[in-house]
């Protein structure tokens, strides 16, 4: 990724490789070291019913320290911080840079010994997702997207395959209720080739950027789940946009958490997928 440049001279972007190293080290020290070694007292449930582990908490703590040290006057909007204080979302309206962090995406998988989890970090400044990172620590795969410059997987440029596909040729990620609805409305001939959920949005975004998943639909949009992935998808040739308005995803979009998001790995497929899901 040596070709990445910083076109924002007013507020220089953080060193992308240095942030990558911070993420990799945090994942190694706080997540991978605990994988398949958690004790019962290190796994708890939040009020929402979601699982949280010591790995989540320690990973967010370390990322918060190291990322804010890297960029003075920056703040962290982290998943675990949000559950401690919901008002932390107000950071998205701040003029100072914000790191949007999911310290361990796929926590339930992690706690059950399933090898499908990752770390997600986005750098948000000037109302823009400027950089996004998705890191798969078990396979040591780092995806990075830079606004206006592209997306890479371990340094190799990502670009959407422009081959035209029908819905029945596509692989999708959609929820159970939507699957049941579509099965009731369409024949198998007009139904996605495969449908799956990873219980890890970061790795779903990674597979969309690679072309292994062609579209997805998401609800209850939390910024730490989508900010980095939406940028990586956009920079690899796709689109993440709200199903009703068609506006591109933004973590600060009014009532974003209550919106529905449609993501396609090719921008040209977005309207087709929206029409299909609404039919």
VOBA-1610 file (N, C-alpha, C; in pm, whole numbers, padded with zeros to 5 digits, always signed):
BEGIN
Unk+00082-00120+00000Unk+00000+00000+00000Unk+00086+00126+00000Unk+00205+00116-00052Unk+00295+00231-00050Unk+00243+00347-00133Unk+00145+00320-00223Unk+00094+00425-00309Unk-00008+00513-00240Unk-00052+00479-00119Unk-00151+00558-00048Unk-00090+00693-00011Unk-00164+00799-00042Unk-00118+00933-00007Unk-00223+01003+00077Unk-00184+01109+00142Unk-00277+01189+00222Unk-00307+01317+00146Unk-00431+01329+00097Unk-00471+01448+00024Unk-00533+01554+00114Unk-00548+01524+00242Unk-00608+01618+00336Unk-00494+01689+00411Unk-00450+01803+00357Unk-00333+01869+00414Unk-00365+01943+00543Unk-00494+01976+00566Unk-00531+02048+00687Unk-00519+01959+00810Unk-00567+01837+00799Unk-00560+01743+00911Unk-00501+01613+00858Unk-00371+01594+00872Unk-00308+01474+00817Unk-00371+01347+00871Unk-00382+01249+00785Unk-00435+01119+00827Unk-00332+01046+00910Unk-00378+00958+00999Unk-00283+00879+01078Unk-00206+00783+00988Unk-00091+00742+01035Unk-00008+00647+00961Unk-00081+00513+00952Unk-00117+00473+00833Unk-00200+00355+00813Unk-00130+00228+00858Unk-00002+00216+00826Unk+00072+00097+00865Unk+00090+00090+01017Unk+00108+00205+01080Unk+00123+00207+01225Unk-00007+00167+01294Unk-00120+00216+01243Unk-00249+00174+01298Unk-00269+00023+01278Unk-00231-00026+01162Unk-00242-00170+01136Unk-00163-00251+01238Unk-00043-00202+01271Unk+00040-00273+01370Unk-00023-00269+01508Unk-00085-00155+01543Unk-00154-00145+01672Unk-00268-00247+01678Unk-00345-00257+01571Unk-00457-00353+01566Unk-00405-00496+01575Unk-00301-00526+01498Unk-00246-00662+01498Unk-00193-00701+01636Unk-00120-00610+01700Unk-00064-00641+01831Unk-00174-00657+01935Unk-00275-00571+01930Unk-00387-00582+02023Unk-00457-00715+02006Unk-00481-00753+01882Unk-00549-00880+01856Unk-00466-00998+01906Unk-00337-00992+01886Unk-00250-01101+01931Unk-00248-01111+02083Unk-00235-00995+02149Unk-00216-00995+02295Unk-00347-01015+02372Unk-00456-00957+02323Unk-00579-00955+02401Unk-00687-01050+02350Unk-00679-01091+02224Unk-00786-01174+02166Unk-00737-01316+02140Unk-00638-01330+02052Unk-00592-01464+02014Unk-00540-01540+02136Unk-00475-01468+02228Unk-00422-01534+02348Unk-00532-01594+02434Unk-00654-01541+02422Unk-00766-01590+02503Unk-00856-01687+02427Unk-00836-01700+02297Unk-00924-01785+02217Unk-00911-01931+02261Unk-01024-01991+02289Unk-01036-02129+02338Unk-00975-02147+02478Unk-00949-02035+02546Unk-00895-02044+02683Unk-00977-01960+02781Unk-01098-01922+02743Unk-01181-01840+02831Unk-01241-01925+02943Unk-01241-01870+03064Unk-01312-01933+03174Unk-01455-01878+03178Unk-01544-01949+03242Unk-01685-01907+03246Unk-01701-01768+03303Unk-01620-01732+03401Unk-01633-01600+03463Unk-01577-01489+03376Unk-01521-01525+03258Unk-01472-01425+03163Unk-01570-01402+03049Unk-01687-01466+03058Unk-01792-01450+02959Unk-01918-01405+03031Unk-01971-01290+02987Unk-02090-01234+03052Unk-02191-01190+02947Unk-02312-01154+02993Unk-02415-01101+02905Unk-02444-00956+02942Unk-02457-00873+02838Unk-02498-00735+02860Unk-02649-00731+02885Unk-02699-00615+02922Unk-02843-00599+02940Unk-02919-00629+02812Unk-02854-00602+02697Unk-02916-00627+02567Unk-02926-00775+02535Unk-02857-00859+02613Unk-02854-01002+02586Unk-02734-01046+02506Unk-02657-00949+02453Unk-02538-00982+02376Unk-02426-01028+02470Unk-02338-01110+02416Unk-02226-01163+02493Unk-02110-01064+02493Unk-02043-01053+02606Unk-01920-00976+02615Unk-01819-01058+02694Unk-01693-01053+02655Unk-01588-01129+02722Unk-01476-01036+02767Unk-01386-01090+02846Unk-01268-01013+02885Unk-01187-00969+02764Unk-01190-01049+02658Unk-01116-01014+02537Unk-01171-00885+02476Unk-01305-00871+02470Unk-01366-00748+02419Unk-01319-00628+02498Unk-01329-00640+02631Unk-01302-00527+02719Unk-01155-00486+02716Unk-01066-00584+02720Unk-00923-00552+02721Unk-00876-00503+02584Unk-00934-00558+02477Unk-00900-00512+02343Unk-00940-00366+02325Unk-01063-00332+02368Unk-01106-00192+02353Unk-01022-00099+02440Unk-00986-00144+02557Unk-00904-00062+02647Unk-00768-00030+02583Unk-00705-00133+02525Unk-00573-00112+02464Unk-00584-00028+02337Unk-00684-00056+02253Unk-00701+00022+02131Unk-00727+00169+02164Unk-00810+00193+02265Unk-00839+00330+02306Unk-00712+00404+02345Unk-00630+00340+02426Unk-00505+00403+02471Unk-00412+00429+02354Unk-00388+00328+02271Unk-00287+00341+02166Unk-00333+00432+02052Unk-00460+00426+02015Unk-00508+00509+01904Unk-00519+00655+01942Unk-00563+00684+02063Unk-00571+00825+02105Unk-00432+00883+02131Unk-00338+00799+02170Unk-00199+00846+02181Unk-00142+00880+02044Unk-00184+00805+01944Unk-00133+00826+01808Unk-00184+00957+01750Unk-00310+00990+01776Unk-00370+01113+01722Unk-00418+01198+01839Unk-00342+01299+01878Unk-00383+01385+01990Unk-00521+01447+01965Unk-00599+01461+02071Unk-00733+01520+02067Unk-00836+01433+01996Unk-00800+01311+01964Unk-00899+01219+01906Unk-00971+01146+02020Unk-01087+01088+01986Unk-01167+01013+02082Unk-01200+00876+02024Unk-01250+00788+02110Unk-01290+00655+02066Unk-01438+00633+02091Unk-01508+00593+01988Unk-01646+00544+02000Unk-01637+00393+01985Unk-01639+00324+02097Unk-01624+00179+02096Unk-01752+00110+02138Unk-01767-00012+02094Unk-01889-00087+02126Unk-01909-00097+02277Unk-01805-00133+02349Unk-01821-00153+02493Unk-01839-00019+02565Unk-01774+00084+02517Unk-01794+00217+02574Unk-01937+00265+02556Unk-01996+00233+02442Unk-02135+00272+02415Unk-02231+00207+02514Unk-02209+00080+02545Unk-02300+00013+02637Unk-02284+00063+02781Unk-02171+00126+02809Unk-02153+00189+02939Unk-02214+00329+02943Unk-02217+00396+02825Unk-02268+00533+02818Unk-02315+00561+02675Unk-02447+00554+02652Unk-02502+00572+02518Unk-02474+00709+02458Unk-02451+00809+02543Unk-02430+00944+02492Unk-02298+00957+02415Unk-02218+00852+02418Unk-02090+00854+02346Unk-02112+00869+02195Unk-02233+00837+02147Unk-02264+00858+02006Unk-02251+01003+01964Unk-02264+01094+02060Unk-02251+01237+02029Unk-02113+01273+01978Unk-02016+01185+01998Unk-01882+01210+01945Unk-01883+01225+01793Unk-01982+01163+01728Unk-01989+01169+01582Unk-02020+01308+01530Unk-02069+01395+01617Unk-02097+01533+01576Unk-01984+01627+01619Unk-01880+01572+01680Unk-01765+01651+01725Unk-01677+01687+01606Unk-01608+01797+01617Unk-01516+01837+01510Unk-01383+01764+01516Unk-01355+01702+01631Unk-01229+01630+01646Unk-01240+01489+01588Unk-01127+01429+01549Unk-01131+01294+01492Unk-01185+01191+01591Unk-01255+01093+01537Unk-01311+00986+01618Unk-01269+00851+01560Unk-01220+00763+01646Unk-01194+00624+01609Unk-01322+00545+01642Unk-01379+00479+01542Unk-01498+00396+01564Unk-01450+00251+01569Unk-01471+00187+01685Unk-01400+00061+01713Unk-01497-00050+01755Unk-01486-00162+01689Unk-01542-00287+01740Unk-01423-00373+01781Unk-01397-00382+01910Unk-01273-00446+01955Unk-01269-00596+01932Unk-01389-00657+01918Unk-01399-00800+01888Unk-01535-00824+01824Unk-01538-00822+01693Unk-01661-00847+01619Unk-01678-00998+01603Unk-01796-01049+01638Unk-01817-01193+01637Unk-01790-01254+01773Unk-01826-01179+01878Unk-01795-01224+02014Unk-01857-01360+02047Unk-01980-01381+02005Unk-02044-01510+02035Unk-01967-01624+01970Unk-01927-01607+01845Unk-01843-01709+01780Unk-01717-01733+01861Unk-01651-01624+01899Unk-01526-01631+01975Unk-01547-01710+02104Unk-01655-01678+02176Unk-01679-01742+02305Unk-01714-01890+02291Unk-01762-01930+02171Unk-01799-02069+02146Unk-01689-02147+02074Unk-01574-02084+02056Unk-01462-02151+01991Unk-01475-02162+01840Unk-01560-02078+01780Unk-01578-02076+01635Unk-01481-01975+01575Unk-01410-02015+01472Unk-01299-01935+01417Unk-01349-01830+01317Unk-01439-01746+01363Unk-01497-01644+01276Unk-01519-01517+01359Unk-01416-01435+01367Unk-01424-01310+01442Unk-01314-01217+01391Unk-01323-01090+01425Unk-01227-00994+01373Unk-01226-00868+01459Unk-01138-00776+01423Unk-01132-00644+01484Unk-01164-00541+01375Unk-01248-00443+01409Unk-01287-00340+01312Unk-01253-00203+01368Unk-01187-00121+01286Unk-01154+00016+01326Unk-01179+00108+01207Unk-01243+00223+01234Unk-01258+00327+01131Unk-01211+00459+01188Unk-01151+00539+01101Unk-01108+00675+01139Unk-01204+00773+01075Unk-01276+00846+01160Unk-01384+00934+01116Unk-01349+01078+01147Unk-01344+01162+01044Unk-01309+01302+01064Unk-01375+01385+00956Unk-01413+01508+00990Unk-01481+01596+00895Unk-01606+01531+00835Unk-01682+01462+00920Unk-01805+01394+00878Unk-01780+01290+00769Unk-01663+01234+00767Unk-01624+01138+00663Unk-01553+01019+00725Unk-01587+00898+00678Unk-01510+00780+00713Unk-01386+00785+00623Unk-01273+00824+00679Unk-01153+00846+00598Unk-01074+00718+00573Unk-01068+00631+00674Unk-00993+00505+00663Unk-01069+00398+00740Unk-01066+00276+00689Unk-01125+00163+00760Unk-01033+00043+00758Unk-01031-00029+00870Unk-00951-00151+00884Unk-01041-00264+00930Unk-01027-00381+00871Unk-01088-00504+00920Unk-00977-00608+00929Unk-00958-00663+01049Unk-00847-00755+01068Unk-00896-00890+01118Unk-00861-00993+01043Unk-00889-01132+01079Unk-00763-01187+01145Unk-00761-01195+01279Unk-00635-01227+01347Unk-00591-01371+01334Unk-00683-01464+01320Unk-00642-01604+01310Unk-00573-01632+01177Unk-00617-01565+01073Unk-00557-01584+00941Unk-00461-01472+00903Unk-00445-01376+00993Unk-00354-01263+00974Unk-00380-01192+00841Unk-00507-01159+00821Unk-00551-01089+00700Unk-00601-00951+00739Unk-00545-00848+00678Unk-00584-00710+00704Unk-00642-00648+00577Unk-00766-00601+00587Unk-00826-00522+00481Unk-00824-00376+00522Unk-00787-00289+00428Unk-00781-00146+00454Unk-00848-00073+00338Unk-00932+00024+00371Unk-00990+00112+00270Unk-00956+00256+00302Unk-00922+00335+00201Unk-00889+00476+00218Unk-00979+00558+00126Unk-01049+00653+00183Unk-01145+00731+00106Unk-01082+00793-00019Unk-01141+00761-00135Unk-01095+00818-00260Unk-00971+00756-00318Unk-00916+00652-00252Unk-00791+00595-00300Unk-00795+00446-00328Unk-00886+00374-00262Unk-00896+00231-00291Unk-00903+00146-00166Unk-00906+00015-00188Unk-00910-00082-00079Unk-00813-00195-00110Unk-00755-00250-00005Unk-00651-00352-00020Unk-00671-00465+00080Unk-00628-00583+00042Unk-00622-00698+00132Unk-00477-00745+00138Unk-00415-00728+00255Unk-00272-00758+00270Unk-00189-00698+00157Unk-00222-00573+00124Unk-00145-00499+00025Unk-00187-00520-00119Unk-00280-00611-00145Unk-00326-00638-00282Unk-00457-00564-00306Unk-00464-00490-00416Unk-00580-00407-00445Unk-00705-00492-00465Unk-00815-00447-00405Unk-00944-00514-00419Unk-01027-00440-00523Unk-01092-00515-00611Unk-01175-00454-00714Unk-01288-00548-00750Unk-01409-00495-00758Unk-01526-00578-00785Unk-01522-00637-00925Unk-01559-00764-00936Unk-01575-00829-01065Unk-01698-00769-01133Unk-01683-00726-01256Unk-01793-00658-01326Unk-01886-00753-01402Unk-01868-00883-01382Unk-01956-00979-01449Unk-02099-00960-01402Unk-02194-00957-01496Unk-02335-00938-01462Unk-02394-01070-01411Unk-02464-01060-01297Unk-02525-01178-01237Unk-02673-01153-01212Unk-02752-01258-01226Unk-02892-01251-01184Unk-02897-01280-01034Unk-03012-01250-00972Unk-03026-01275-00829Unk-03000-01422-00797Unk-03044-01512-00883Unk-03028-01656-00857Unk-02882-01702-00868Unk-02796-01616-00921Unk-02653-01648-00929Unk-02574-01587-00814Unk-02643-01514-00725Unk-02574-01440-00621Unk-02574-01514-00488Unk-02471-01487-00409Unk-02463-01532-00271Unk-02498-01413-00183Unk-02579-01436-00079Unk-02632-01325-00002Unk-02619-01348+00148Unk-02629-01238+00221Unk-02641-01242+00366Unk-02766-01163+00404Unk-02870-01234+00443Unk-02995-01171+00486Unk-03050-01247+00605Unk-03131-01179+00685Unk-03182-01237+00808Unk-03292-01340+00785Unk-03325-01410+00890Unk-03421-01521+00883Unk-03558-01475+00836Unk-03609-01365+00892Unk-03743-01318+00854Unk-03748-01279+00707Unk-03643-01215+00658Unk-03638-01178+00517Unk-03631-01302+00428Unk-03556-01401+00470Unk-03549-01526+00392Unk-03688-01588+00377Unk-03759-01595+00489Unk-03892-01655+00487Unk-03987-01575+00398Unk-03975-01442+00405Unk-04059-01357+00322Unk-04030-01381+00174Unk-03902-01384+00138Unk-03864-01402-00002Unk-03904-01540-00054Unk-03893-01642+00029Unk-03934-01776-00012Unk-04083-01781-00041Unk-04159-01700+00033Unk-04303-01695+00009Unk-04341-01616-00114Unk-04250-01529-00161Unk-04281-01442-00275Unk-04221-01490-00406Unk-04115-01569-00399Unk-04041-01603-00519Unk-04022-01754-00531Unk-04010-01799-00653Unk-03975-01939-00676Unk-03825-01957-00653Unk-03784-02081-00642Unk-03642-02111-00621Unk-03556-02056-00734Unk-03617-02044-00853Unk-03543-01995-00969Unk-03508-01847-00956Unk-03579-01776-00868Unk-03550-01634-00847Unk-03515-01608-00700Unk-03428-01695-00649Unk-03386-01690-00509Unk-03234-01699-00507Unk-03167-01627-00418Unk-03020-01631-00418Unk-02964-01773-00412Unk-02850-01789-00476Unk-02786-01921-00483Unk-02757-01977-00345Unk-02712-01889-00255Unk-02690-01929-00116Unk-02716-01809-00026Unk-02758-01838+00096Unk-02782-01735+00196Unk-02718-01780+00326Unk-02643-01690+00388Unk-02578-01727+00513Unk-02555-01603+00597Unk-02540-01625+00726Unk-02499-01520+00819Unk-02378-01573+00895Unk-02274-01491+00907Unk-02152-01533+00975Unk-02157-01508+01126Unk-02251-01424+01170Unk-02250-01370+01307Unk-02120-01291+01331Unk-02070-01233+01224Unk-01950-01149+01228Unk-01955-01058+01107Unk-02006-00936+01125Unk-02029-00848+01012Unk-01900-00808+00942Unk-01793-00792+01019Unk-01667-00753+00958Unk-01620-00852+00854Unk-01631-00982+00884Unk-01586-01082+00788Unk-01687-01099+00673Unk-01814-01062+00696Unk-01907-01058+00584Unk-01868-00945+00488Unk-01837-00828+00543Unk-01791-00718+00458Unk-01664-00758+00382Unk-01574-00827+00449Unk-01451-00871+00382Unk-01483-00962+00264Unk-01576-01055+00285Unk-01611-01146+00176Unk-01690-01077+00065Unk-01763-00971+00099Unk-01827-00893-00008Unk-01722-00821-00092Unk-01621-00765-00026Unk-01516-00696-00100Unk-01440-00791-00191Unk-01433-00918-00152Unk-01365-01019-00235Unk-01455-01074-00345Unk-01585-01051-00334Unk-01679-01106-00431Unk-01735-01241-00393Unk-01710-01286-00268Unk-01766-01414-00223Unk-01910-01401-00175Unk-01949-01281-00135Unk-02089-01247-00107Unk-02123-01130-00198Unk-02240-01137-00261Unk-02276-01034-00359Unk-02366-00925-00303Unk-02447-00960-00204Unk-02526-00854-00140Unk-02566-00895+00001Unk-02600-00793+00080Unk-02642-00815+00218Unk-02744-00709+00257Unk-02825-00745+00355Unk-02920-00649+00412Unk-02903-00651+00564Unk-02893-00531+00622Unk-02870-00521+00766Unk-02969-00424+00829Unk-02999-00450+00957Unk-03087-00364+01036Unk-03015-00331+01168Unk-03073-00240+01245Unk-03014-00200+01375Unk-02867-00166+01355Unk-02844-00059+01282Unk-02710-00027+01232Unk-02626+00043+01338Unk-02530-00028+01391Unk-02439+00029+01490Unk-02310+00070+01419Unk-02262+00190+01446Unk-02149+00242+01367Unk-02025+00155+01368Unk-01997+00089+01481Unk-01875+00007+01489Unk-01887-00119+01401Unk-02009-00159+01367Unk-02027-00275+01280Unk-02007-00241+01132Unk-02037-00114+01093Unk-02051-00083+00951Unk-01956+00022+00895Unk-01901+00109+00979Unk-01825+00223+00924Unk-01708+00179+00837Unk-01622+00093+00889Unk-01505+00049+00812Unk-01547-00033+00690Unk-01641-00125+00710Unk-01684-00211+00600Unk-01748-00135+00487Unk-01831-00036+00520Unk-01897+00044+00415Unk-01794+00115+00329Unk-01688+00168+00392Unk-01583+00235+00315Unk-01507+00136+00228Unk-01471+00022+00284Unk-01397-00078+00206Unk-01479-00124+00086Unk-01609-00144+00107Unk-01696-00183-00005Unk-01699-00074-00111Unk-01716+00050-00070Unk-01721+00160-00166Unk-01591+00171-00245Unk-01479+00157-00176Unk-01350+00173-00242Unk-01312+00052-00327Unk-01382-00060-00312Unk-01356-00177-00398Unk-01460-00188-00510Unk-01550-00089-00519Unk-01643-00086-00632Unk-01787-00117-00599Unk-01821-00126-00471Unk-01958-00156-00431Unk-02027-00036-00369Unk-02138-00063-00300Unk-02216+00044-00241Unk-02288-00007-00116Unk-02282+00074-00010Unk-02361+00051+00111Unk-02451+00173+00127Unk-02582+00155+00113Unk-02674+00268+00116Unk-02804+00229+00185Unk-02873+00329+00240Unk-02998+00305+00312Unk-03107+00262+00214Unk-03183+00162+00253Unk-03280+00103+00161Unk-03390+00201+00122Unk-03431+00288+00213Unk-03540+00380+00182Unk-03494+00499+00099Unk-03391+00567+00145Unk-03349+00692+00080Unk-03251+00671-00035Unk-03175+00562-00030Unk-03070+00541-00129Unk-02944+00620-00098Unk-02943+00693+00014Unk-02824+00769+00052Unk-02714+00675+00102Unk-02590+00711+00072Unk-02477+00631+00118Unk-02473+00625+00271Unk-02425+00514+00321Unk-02415+00496+00466Unk-02329+00604+00530Unk-02374+00654+00643Unk-02294+00744+00726Unk-02324+00712+00871Unk-02222+00696+00955Unk-02248+00665+01096Unk-02323+00776+01168Unk-02316+00898+01113Unk-02383+01012+01177Unk-02517+01045+01112Unk-02564+00961+01019Unk-02694+00985+00954Unk-02804+00984+01060Unk-02898+01082+01054Unk-03005+01087+01156Unk-03078+00954+01170Unk-03088+00906+01293Unk-03158+00780+01323Unk-03101+00662+01247Unk-02970+00666+01220Unk-02908+00559+01141Unk-02931+00422+01202Unk-02929+00414+01335Unk-02943+00285+01402Unk-03076+00219+01365Unk-03179+00300+01337Unk-03311+00247+01308Unk-03335+00223+01159Unk-03235+00249+01075Unk-03251+00233+00930Unk-03218+00089+00887Unk-03250+00061+00761Unk-03208-00064+00696Unk-03101-00030+00593Unk-03004-00117+00581Unk-02891-00094+00491Unk-02883-00208+00390Unk-02866-00171+00265Unk-02841-00270+00160Unk-02698-00248+00111Unk-02623-00357+00105Unk-02484-00351+00061Unk-02467-00444-00058Unk-02409-00393-00164Unk-02378-00478-00280Unk-02230-00465-00314Unk-02171-00573-00361Unk-02028-00567-00390Unk-02000-00497-00523Unk-02106-00473-00602Unk-02093-00392-00724Unk-02198-00281-00717Unk-02156-00160-00742Unk-02250-00048-00735Unk-02364-00064-00835Unk-02336-00126-00948Unk-02439-00142-01052Unk-02550-00238-01011Unk-02529-00319-00908Unk-02631-00415-00864Unk-02723-00360-00755Unk-02692-00242-00703Unk-02762-00196-00584Unk-02913-00178-00608Unk-02950-00108-00713Unk-03092-00085-00741Unk-03165-00216-00770Unk-03099-00306-00839Unk-03161-00437-00869Unk-03189-00514-00740Unk-03093-00512-00649Unk-03112-00583-00523Unk-03220-00516-00438Unk-03220-00383-00433Unk-03325-00315-00357Unk-03463-00349-00411Unk-03479-00347-00542Unk-03609-00381-00602Unk-03649-00524-00569Unk-03552-00614-00572Unk-03581-00754-00540Unk-03626-00769-00395Unk-03556-00704-00303Unk-03590-00716-00161Unk-03724-00651-00129Unk-03764-00553-00207Unk-03892-00485-00183Unk-04008-00550-00258Unk-03978-00642-00348Unk-04084-00699-00433Unk-04177-00791-00353
//
